[in-house]
Amino acid sequence: MKVSMVRTWLFGAALAAASAVSLAAHAQGALSGADIYETRCKACHDGGNPRAPSRADLAQRAPSDIVQSLTNGIMKAMAQGLSDDDKQAVSVFLTSAQTQAAPPPPARPAGQEMPQVAIKGGVVGTDPKCTVNSPIQAGASDWTSMGVDDASTRFQRHPGLTAADVPKLKVKWAFSMTGGGQPAVVGDWLWVTNRSGKFYALDTKTGCVHWSVDDLVSRTTPVVIKSPISPSGWATFISQSDRIVRAFDAQTGKEIWRTGELEKHPVSVLTGSPVVAGDRLIVPISSIEEAAAMSKTYSCCTFRGSVTALDLKTGKQLWNTSMIDGPMKTIRDKASGGKVQGPAGAAIWAAPSVDKKRGLVYVVTGDSYTDIDTNGDDAIVAIDLKTGAIKWRRQVTEHDNFVMGCGPTSQSGNCPTPMGPDYDFGATPVLMTLAGGKQVLVAGQKSGIVYGLNPDTGALIWKTIVGMGSALGGVEWGIGADDKQVYVPISDLVYLFNTKPDAPKGKAGVYALDPASGKIVWSAPAPDAPCVYASDKGRPSRCAKAQPAAPAVIPGMVFEGGMDGWFRAYDSKTGKIVWEDSTTSRTYSTVNGIKGQPGGGIDGMGPTIAGGMVFITSGNNGAARVGSNGVNVLLAYSVDGK
């Protein structure tokens, strides 16, 4: 897969126990938090792995967040054998001993609040309960799914504000949460998941809490629909990190149904948001087996990405389609015990897009994990909505066989030979209708290449090299489109700090493409701009201008955030920046009681625009571990902050 990609913030704490997957029976009762960290966590978090949060980053998080991740979150399968006391011990070790040795936080401009101890301890404020819980009422500019429409264009046609209003946008309120994702909005209600285990329904105007669910760890965008399955007439569906999907009454937060585990593989996860297609819910399934493969005791690899269709009324599984065909084969026996197997991989990290006209759902897949090649990885795939049958599959990169931790010092025995470039997909494909009525399916890859395909056959119409591409480069989290152009953010993070004289500098920025030809219409390189990362702890910030997040589009404007915490709006005709805000230039007094909440990098989920407001998460813990604060801030912008 893309070890960069999505395993992203989810990966936050997930990689910590990668070497412990097979140690389910290991008794840790006699070990201290330091001992557990040394034997189970250090290899990833002190090893300079660019996709794992460092020990200093983990110190920014709440002990309860780390315990939650080990108990019910993404690390659950990888923390087998740890007792409750063990989990508590390592969480306290990480968040107290490490923090006490840390340098003081960076100075901020005069008049701005400094981060408080409350941030180190997690979100300890009190959720402000709404005094009025008015019925949910649909509006003209609702944003009810990750991609806003079936085609996943991320184009808000009725934003409730004009292009002329954009330069007047100011923060109206802020809300602290751990690992917040992209929200969904209907009327003046907002739903958002996060890594702390709290699923919130907020008021868009004030940020007060209508209700919350306390046992739901997720990074996915809620899907909200009007439906008779819910007593209130409104339902929301969430994919949890632990492979369970749940349906709730969107008005009350009461559960309607929940599935069992959609995938039994112990390191599988749900990272891509589900989508509604008629009477069914389409759920993509991914994994972090690339990380588990770092352990020499782990038999790599057996996970295969898939798509599941659920009955919208009951949650019953209707079909499941694997992205890899053929039987599992043994490649070799490992000297340390166990086997290397395959083919495996092709995780689906991104949300699907839906083509009701053709009765298809489109997904994109991650890389292969082993030496046994498959045509299911690094592919764009069309699946029949009714039956789950694959109609066509277009693989764009062959032999991309990749797991983490490989190199001269690796002792895992799981590394493919040769290693692939890790060019998988993490951005949902977008279906566009051209001026003459023909349609093109557009997909962006971490290679930096954008593809235009015939949605009937999967035939390649065009491909355009936009970014340099790398494991943390190219197109990462998403693309967007209006009726005329495709908008492509480029990360190219690994090239930004290369100081060698002749080294390429990357192409971080936003690009507009003609969907008929793939021609680049305009380019807007990411500016060099100052930022302040709270995790720097007194060190100068190396502001990363990479732009991996998904964009949002309104008539005349394209919104995009960067790892340096800058949030910008671009003129869709010219690429000129017409508004920008540094989310790290100040701290926030949040509506849930946190004083001095810092902002941070914007990496992963993109903005949501609805009802004249713009919502974005700053400080998101992304794949690149840049600008992460542990605790993030959901920012709500409105015209003049009113």
C-alpha positions in Angstrom: 0.0 0.0 0.0 1.0 3.4 0.5 2.4 3.5 3.7 2.0 7.1 3.4 -1.3 7.4 2.4 -4.0 6.6 4.6 -2.7 4.6 7.1 -2.2 8.0 8.0 -3.5 9.4 11.1 -4.9 6.1 11.9 -1.5 4.9 11.8 -0.9 7.4 14.4 -0.4 5.0 17.1 -0.8 1.8 15.1 2.7 1.3 14.1 3.9 1.3 17.7 3.1 -2.4 18.2 3.9 -3.6 14.7 6.6 -5.9 16.1 4.1 -7.4 18.5 1.5 -8.9 16.2 2.4 -12.4 16.9 3.1 -12.0 20.6 -0.5 -12.6 21.7 0.4 -14.9 24.5 3.3 -12.8 25.9 2.8 -11.9 29.5 3.7 -8.3 30.3 2.4 -8.0 33.8 5.8 -7.7 35.4 7.1 -5.1 32.9 7.1 -1.3 33.4 5.8 1.2 30.8 9.4 1.8 29.8 10.1 -1.9 29.4 7.0 -2.3 27.2 8.0 0.6 25.1 11.5 -0.7 24.7 10.5 -4.2 23.6 7.3 -3.4 21.6 7.3 0.1 20.4 10.8 1.5 20.1 11.7 -0.1 16.7 9.1 2.1 15.0 8.8 5.2 17.1 12.5 5.7 17.8 13.6 4.3 14.5 13.1 7.4 12.4 10.3 5.8 10.4 8.6 8.6 8.5 5.2 7.1 8.8 5.2 6.4 12.6 4.7 9.3 15.1 7.9 9.8 17.0 8.1 9.4 20.8 8.0 13.1 21.2 4.8 13.2 19.1 3.2 10.5 21.2 4.0 12.6 24.3 1.6 15.3 23.0 -1.3 12.9 23.3 -3.6 12.0 26.1 -2.9 8.8 28.0 -6.6 7.9 27.5 -6.1 8.3 23.7 -3.2 5.8 23.7 -5.1 3.3 25.9 -8.2 3.7 23.6 -6.1 3.0 20.5 -4.7 -0.1 22.2 -8.0 -1.3 23.5 -10.7 -0.5 20.9 -8.9 1.4 18.1 -6.5 0.7 15.3 -3.9 -0.9 17.6 -6.3 -3.4 19.1 -5.1 -6.4 17.0 -1.5 -5.4 17.4 -1.7 -5.1 21.2 -2.7 -8.7 21.9 -1.2 -10.0 25.1 -1.1 -6.6 26.9 -3.2 -6.3 30.0 -5.2 -3.2 30.9 -2.4 -2.4 33.4 0.2 -2.7 30.7 -1.6 -0.4 28.4 -2.0 2.2 31.2 1.6 1.9 32.1 3.0 2.5 28.6 0.5 5.4 28.0 1.7 7.1 31.3 5.3 6.5 30.4 4.9 8.1 27.0 2.9 11.1 28.1 4.6 12.0 31.3 8.3 10.9 31.4 8.9 11.9 27.9 7.1 15.2 28.3 9.0 16.2 31.4 12.3 16.0 29.5 11.0 18.1 26.6 12.3 21.6 25.9 9.8 24.5 26.4 7.3 25.2 23.7 8.1 27.7 20.9 7.6 31.4 21.5 4.6 33.0 19.9 3.8 36.5 18.9 2.8 38.9 21.6 -0.8 38.8 22.7 -1.3 35.1 21.7 -2.1 32.4 24.2 0.4 29.7 24.8 -0.6 26.0 24.8 -1.7 24.9 28.3 -1.1 21.7 30.2 -4.6 20.7 29.2 -3.4 20.0 25.7 -0.8 17.5 27.0 -3.4 15.8 28.9 -5.8 15.6 26.0 -9.1 17.2 25.5 -10.1 17.6 29.1 -12.7 20.4 28.6 -16.4 19.9 29.0 -18.6 19.3 26.0 -21.0 22.3 25.7 -24.5 20.8 25.4 -26.9 22.5 23.1 -29.9 24.0 24.9 -32.1 23.5 21.9 -32.1 20.4 19.6 -34.2 21.5 16.7 -35.2 18.8 14.1 -32.8 18.2 11.3 -33.9 20.1 8.2 -32.3 19.7 4.8 -30.8 22.8 3.3 -29.7 23.7 -0.2 -26.0 23.3 0.5 -25.8 20.1 2.6 -22.6 18.1 2.4 -23.7 14.6 3.4 -20.8 12.3 2.4 -17.0 12.5 1.9 -17.2 13.4 -1.8 -20.5 15.5 -1.5 -22.1 13.7 -4.5 -22.1 10.2 -6.1 -19.3 11.1 -8.5 -17.2 12.3 -5.5 -16.4 15.6 -7.2 -16.1 17.5 -3.9 -18.0 20.3 -5.7 -20.4 22.3 -3.5 -22.7 23.9 -6.1 -24.7 25.8 -3.5 -22.2 26.8 -0.8 -24.2 29.6 0.8 -21.5 32.1 0.2 -20.1 33.6 -3.0 -16.6 33.9 -4.4 -16.7 37.6 -3.4 -17.4 36.5 0.3 -14.3 34.2 0.5 -11.7 37.0 1.3 -13.8 37.9 4.3 -13.7 34.4 5.9 -12.8 34.3 9.6 -12.8 31.6 12.3 -16.2 31.7 14.1 -15.6 28.8 16.5 -13.1 26.0 17.2 -13.5 22.5 18.8 -10.8 20.3 20.1 -10.7 16.6 19.4 -8.2 13.8 18.9 -7.6 13.0 15.2 -10.8 14.7 13.9 -11.9 13.7 10.4 -13.9 15.6 7.7 -17.4 16.4 8.9 -20.8 15.9 7.2 -23.4 18.7 7.4 -27.2 18.9 7.0 -28.8 22.2 7.7 -27.3 23.4 11.0 -26.3 20.0 12.2 -22.7 18.7 11.8 -21.4 15.1 12.4 -17.7 14.3 12.9 -15.7 11.3 14.0 -12.3 11.2 15.6 -9.7 8.8 17.1 -10.6 9.5 20.7 -13.7 7.3 20.5 -16.2 10.1 20.5 -18.6 10.5 17.6 -20.1 14.0 17.8 -23.2 15.8 16.5 -22.6 19.5 16.7 -24.4 22.7 15.9 -22.8 24.4 12.9 -23.5 27.9 14.3 -22.0 27.6 17.7 -20.2 24.2 18.0 -22.4 23.1 20.9 -23.0 19.3 21.2 -26.3 17.9 20.3 -25.2 14.4 21.3 -22.1 12.2 21.3 -21.3 8.5 21.2 -18.3 7.5 23.4 -17.2 4.2 22.0 -16.6 4.8 18.3 -13.0 5.2 17.0 -13.0 6.2 13.3 -11.4 8.5 10.8 -14.1 8.2 8.2 -16.6 10.9 7.1 -20.2 10.1 8.3 -22.8 9.4 5.6 -26.1 11.2 6.4 -29.3 10.5 4.6 -33.0 10.9 5.0 -34.3 7.4 5.6 -37.3 5.6 7.1 -35.0 3.2 9.0 -34.5 5.9 11.6 -37.2 7.1 14.0 -36.4 10.7 13.3 -36.3 10.2 9.5 -32.5 10.9 9.4 -29.8 8.2 9.6 -26.0 8.3 9.7 -23.6 5.4 8.9 -20.0 5.1 10.2 -17.2 2.7 9.4 -15.2 2.1 12.6 -11.5 1.4 12.6 -12.1 -2.1 14.1 -13.9 -3.3 11.0 -17.4 -2.7 12.3 -20.1 -0.5 10.6 -22.8 1.1 12.6 -26.0 3.0 11.8 -27.4 5.7 14.1 -30.4 7.9 14.3 -28.8 11.2 13.2 -31.1 13.2 15.4 -30.7 11.4 18.7 -27.5 9.3 18.4 -29.3 6.1 19.2 -27.9 3.0 17.4 -30.1 1.4 14.8 -27.9 -1.5 13.8 -24.3 -2.7 13.8 -22.5 -5.3 11.8 -20.0 -7.9 13.1 -16.4 -7.7 11.8 -16.6 -7.3 8.1 -13.1 -8.7 7.7 -11.5 -11.2 10.2 -7.9 -10.5 9.3 -6.3 -9.3 12.5 -4.6 -6.2 11.0 -7.4 -5.2 8.6 -9.0 -1.7 9.2 -11.7 0.5 7.7 -10.2 3.8 6.6 -12.2 4.8 3.5 -15.5 6.4 4.1 -18.6 4.3 3.1 -21.0 5.5 0.5 -24.7 5.0 -0.1 -25.9 3.5 -3.4 -29.6 3.1 -3.5 -30.6 0.5 -0.9 -27.1 -0.5 0.0 -24.0 0.8 1.8 -20.7 0.3 0.0 -17.7 -0.2 2.4 -14.0 -0.4 1.4 -11.6 -2.5 3.4 -7.9 -1.9 4.0 -5.1 -3.1 6.3 -1.9 -2.2 8.1 -0.2 -5.5 7.2 2.6 -3.6 5.6 3.5 -2.5 9.2 3.0 -5.9 10.7 5.5 -7.2 8.2 8.3 -5.4 10.0 8.3 -8.1 12.6 10.5 -11.1 11.8 8.1 -13.4 13.7 5.2 -12.3 11.4 4.3 -14.6 8.4 3.7 -12.1 5.6 1.4 -11.6 3.9 -2.2 -12.8 3.7 -4.5 -9.8 3.6 -6.4 -8.9 0.5 -8.3 -5.7 0.0 -12.0 -6.0 -0.7 -15.3 -4.2 -1.0 -18.5 -5.1 0.9 -22.1 -4.2 0.2 -24.5 -4.0 3.1 -28.2 -3.8 3.2 -29.0 -0.2 4.2 -32.0 -1.3 6.4 -30.3 -4.1 8.4 -26.6 -4.0 7.9 -26.7 -7.5 6.4 -23.9 -8.3 4.0 -25.1 -8.6 0.4 -21.8 -9.3 -1.3 -18.0 -9.1 -0.8 -15.5 -8.7 -3.7 -11.8 -9.3 -3.3 -9.4 -7.2 -5.3 -6.9 -10.2 -5.7 -7.7 -13.4 -7.5 -6.1 -16.8 -7.2 -5.0 -19.1 -4.4 -2.5 -18.2 -1.6 0.9 -19.6 -2.3 4.0 -20.1 -0.2 7.0 -18.2 -1.5 9.6 -19.4 1.0 10.1 -20.5 4.6 11.7 -18.0 6.9 14.8 -18.7 8.9 13.1 -17.2 12.0 10.0 -19.4 11.5 6.8 -18.9 9.6 6.3 -18.4 5.9 6.3 -15.7 3.2 3.1 -16.0 1.2 1.2 -14.2 -1.5 -0.3 -12.7 -3.5 -1.6 -10.2 -1.0 -2.2 -6.4 -0.7 -4.5 -4.2 -2.8 -6.0 -2.5 0.2 -8.7 0.0 -0.5 -7.8 3.1 1.5 -10.2 5.7 -0.1 -13.9 6.0 -0.3 -15.6 4.6 -3.5 -17.5 6.7 -6.0 -20.9 5.7 -7.4 -22.1 5.6 -11.0 -25.9 5.0 -10.8 -26.3 5.3 -14.6 -24.0 2.3 -15.3 -24.8 0.5 -12.0 -21.2 0.6 -11.0 -19.0 1.5 -8.0 -15.4 2.6 -8.7 -12.6 1.9 -6.2 -8.8 2.3 -6.3 -6.4 0.0 -4.7 -3.1 -0.1 -2.8 0.2 -1.8 -3.6 1.1 -5.5 -3.4 2.8 -6.9 -0.3 4.8 -9.8 -1.7 6.9 -11.1 -4.6 3.9 -12.8 -6.2 2.6 -10.2 -8.6 -1.1 -9.6 -9.0 -3.1 -7.3 -11.3 -5.3 -6.2 -8.4 -2.8 -3.8 -6.9 -2.3 -0.1 -7.9 -5.5 -0.4 -9.9 -8.7 1.4 -10.8 -11.6 -1.1 -10.6 -15.3 -1.0 -11.6 -17.7 -3.2 -9.7 -21.3 -4.1 -10.4 -23.5 -2.6 -7.7 -26.0 -5.4 -7.7 -23.8 -8.4 -7.8 -20.3 -7.3 -6.8 -18.9 -8.7 -10.0 -15.8 -6.9 -11.3 -16.7 -5.3 -14.7 -13.3 -4.1 -15.5 -9.9 -3.5 -13.8 -7.1 -1.2 -15.0 -3.7 -1.7 -13.3 -1.5 1.3 -13.8 1.7 0.2 -12.0 3.1 -3.3 -12.1 5.5 -5.0 -9.6 4.8 -2.4 -6.9 5.6 -5.0 -4.1 6.1 -3.1 -0.9 6.2 -3.5 2.9 7.6 -1.3 5.6 11.0 -1.4 7.3 13.0 -2.9 4.5 16.6 -2.0 3.8 20.1 -3.2 4.6 19.4 -3.6 8.3 16.0 -5.3 8.0 15.7 -8.7 9.7 12.0 -9.3 9.1 12.5 -11.7 6.2 9.4 -10.4 4.7 10.8 -7.9 2.2 9.9 -8.3 -1.5 12.8 -8.3 -4.0 13.1 -5.9 -5.6 11.0 -3.4 -3.6 8.3 -1.5 -5.4 8.0 2.4 -5.2 4.9 2.4 -3.0 2.8 4.1 -5.6 -0.7 3.0 -4.5 -3.9 5.0 -4.6 -5.4 6.9 -1.7 -7.6 9.4 -3.5 -11.2 8.6 -4.5 -11.7 8.5 -8.3 -14.0 11.3 -9.7 -16.5 10.8 -12.5 -16.8 13.9 -14.8 -19.2 14.8 -17.6 -17.6 16.6 -20.4 -19.1 19.4 -22.4 -20.3 17.1 -25.2 -22.0 14.7 -22.7 -19.3 12.0 -22.7 -17.9 11.0 -19.3 -14.4 10.4 -18.0 -13.3 8.7 -14.8 -10.3 10.6 -13.3 -7.9 9.1 -10.7 -4.8 10.5 -9.1 -1.9 8.3 -7.8 1.0 8.8 -5.4 3.3 8.5 -8.4 2.2 12.0 -9.3 0.3 10.8 -12.3 -3.4 11.5 -13.0 -5.3 9.2 -15.3 -8.4 9.7 -17.4 -10.3 6.5 -18.2 -13.3 5.4 -20.2 -15.9 4.5 -17.5 -17.5 1.9 -19.7 -14.4 -0.1 -20.4 -11.5 1.2 -18.2 -9.6 2.0 -21.4 -6.9 4.7 -20.8 -7.9 8.0 -22.5 -5.0 10.1 -21.2 -2.4 10.3 -18.4 -0.6 13.4 -17.1 2.5 13.6 -15.0 1.7 16.3 -12.4 4.0 15.6 -9.4 7.3 14.0 -8.8 5.8 11.1 -6.9 7.0 9.0 -4.0 5.7 7.1 -1.0 4.7 10.5 0.5 4.4 12.4 -2.7 2.2 12.9 -5.7 -1.6 12.7 -5.2 -2.3 11.4 -1.7 -5.8 12.2 -0.2 -8.0 13.4 -2.9 -8.8 15.4 -6.0 -11.8 17.6 -6.9 -13.7 18.9 -9.9 -16.3 21.3 -11.1 -18.0 21.2 -14.5 -14.9 22.4 -16.4 -11.7 21.3 -14.6 -10.1 18.7 -12.3 -8.2 20.1 -9.4 -5.2 18.1 -8.2 -3.2 18.9 -5.0 0.3 17.5 -5.0 2.3 16.6 -1.8 5.9 15.7 -3.0 6.9 16.0 0.6 10.2 14.0 0.4 11.6 16.5 -2.1 11.0 19.7 -0.1 14.0 19.5 2.2 16.6 18.0 -0.1 19.5 20.4 0.0 21.7 18.7 -2.5 22.5 21.2 -5.3 21.0 19.2 -8.2 18.3 17.5 -6.2 14.7 17.9 -7.6 12.6 20.1 -5.4 9.2 18.6 -6.0 6.0 20.2 -7.3 4.0 20.7 -4.2 0.9 22.9 -5.1 -2.5 22.8 -6.7 -3.0 22.1 -10.4 -6.0 22.4 -12.7 -6.4 19.9 -15.6 -8.7 19.7 -18.6 -10.7 16.5 -18.1 -11.0 15.9 -21.8 -7.3 15.9 -22.6 -5.5 15.9 -19.2 -3.7 19.1 -20.2 -2.5 21.2 -17.3 -4.5 24.5 -17.5 -2.8 26.3 -14.6 -0.5 25.5 -11.8 -0.2 27.2 -8.4 3.1 26.1 -6.6 2.8 26.1 -2.9 4.3 29.3 -1.4 7.1 29.3 1.1 5.3 30.5 4.3 6.1 30.6 8.0 4.4 28.2 10.5 4.6 27.1 14.1 4.3 23.5 15.0 3.6 22.9 18.7 5.5 19.7 18.6 8.7 21.5 17.7 9.2 22.3 21.4 11.5 25.3 20.8 13.2 24.0 17.6 12.7 26.0 14.4 9.8 24.8 12.4 10.6 23.1 9.1 7.4 24.3 7.5 6.3 21.6 5.0 4.4 23.2 2.1 3.3 19.8 0.8 -0.4 19.7 -0.1 -1.6 16.1 0.4 -5.2 16.9 1.7 -8.3 16.6 -0.4 -9.6 19.9 -1.9 -13.1 21.4 -1.8 -14.6 23.3 -4.7 -17.3 25.9 -5.0 -18.3 28.0 -8.0 -15.2 30.1 -8.8 -13.0 28.8 -5.9 -10.9 25.9 -4.9 -10.0 25.4 -1.2 -6.9 23.5 -0.2 -4.9 23.0 3.0 -1.2 22.3 3.5 1.0 20.5 6.0 2.3 23.9 7.0 -1.1 24.6 8.4 -2.0 27.2 5.7 -5.5 27.1 4.4 -6.1 28.8 1.0 -8.7 29.6 -1.6 -7.6 29.7 -5.3 -9.4 31.4 -8.2 -10.6 28.4 -10.2 -10.0 30.1 -13.5 -6.4 31.3 -12.9 -5.0 29.6 -9.8 -4.4 32.9 -8.1 -4.6 32.8 -4.3 -7.5 35.0 -3.2 -7.6 34.2 0.5 -5.3 32.4 3.0 -5.1 31.8 6.7 -2.3 30.3 8.8 -4.0 28.0 11.2 -0.7 27.8 13.3 -0.3 31.6 13.6 -2.4 31.7 16.7 -4.0 29.4 19.4 -7.7 28.9 20.0 -10.0 29.0 23.0 -12.3 26.1 21.9 -16.0 25.8 22.7 -15.3 22.6 24.6 -13.1 24.4 27.1 -9.5 24.2 25.9 -7.4 27.3 26.3 -4.4 27.8 24.1 -5.3 25.0 21.6 -2.6 25.1 18.8 -3.3 24.4 15.2 -1.0 22.3 13.0 -0.6 20.6 9.7 -3.5 19.9 7.4 -3.0 16.4 6.1 -5.7 14.0 5.1 -9.3 14.9 5.2 -10.2 18.0 3.3 -12.7 20.8 3.9 -16.5 20.7 4.1 -18.4 23.7 2.8 -22.1 24.1 3.7 -24.6 26.7 4.7 -22.2 29.6 4.2 -19.5 28.1 6.4 -16.2 26.3 5.8 -15.0 23.5 8.2 -11.4 22.1 8.3 -9.4 20.1 10.8 -6.0 21.6 11.7 -3.3 19.6 13.4 -4.5 16.3 11.8 -2.1 13.5 12.5 -1.3 12.4 9.0 0.9 9.9 7.2 3.9 12.1 7.2 3.9 12.9 10.9 4.4 16.6 10.1 2.7 19.3 12.2 0.8 16.8 14.3 -0.3 17.9 17.8 -2.0 14.8 19.0 -5.1 16.9 19.8 -6.5 18.6 16.7 -8.8 21.5 16.3 -11.9 21.6 14.1 -12.2 25.2 12.7 -15.5 26.7 11.6 -15.1 29.7 9.2 -17.9 32.1 8.3 -18.0 35.5 6.5 -16.5 38.0 9.0 -16.7 35.3 11.7 -20.5 36.0 12.1 
